[in-house]
Amino acid sequence: MALSLPPTAVIRVSRGNFDPARFAEVERMTHQTGTYLTPAISRLHGLSHYFAGASPSGSIVHVSIWESDANAQQMGKLKEMIVDARRDAEAAGVAFTPIVNYPIAWHI
């Protein structure tokens, strides 16, 4: 299936790290935050795809594809993300790295 994206599309990557001994707790938190993040993020303009996952090695990632950098920037103002999900993730021991938006160079 070919993905049709505008030339302005970006990939937004949010990463965090945690003690692998807390994997079960972080995985549970990841599923729970999805219950309120999914409807909130789905309402934002310009979203193409969104993926979230946690690894037993101690890393968590949220990767999304947006029609433009301006669309991706909406995430930085979304209360459910910047207040609620951050609070829940930090309570589970997740420490975040800076979020980066990448212009898409190519895709399959």
Phi, psi and omega in degrees: 000122180280139178262123180262115181232145175289160180295346179270001186298148178226156171255126178257126182237121175242124183236153175212161179234153179207165177293121181305336177295343181259016184305312182301319179294317180292319178297317178299315179299320180300316178293317182294318180293331177300332181293329177255338178285321184304307179294324181293313181292323181299335180282346184284143180285138172090006179282132176258309181211155178215134180225142176221143178196159177234144181250142176300345179282354176103031180226143176232145182216144169236123181235128179224156179242129185234154179292335180201165176298320179300319177296315180297328181295343177301331182297330180288354179242001184278110184307316182300332180270307189281343179248297188292305183293321178299315178301313182294320180292316180295326177295333178271003176094014180276131173247125186269150171260164180301141178282141181232137171256127183247123170299139182280123179273321178195164178205163178247000000 
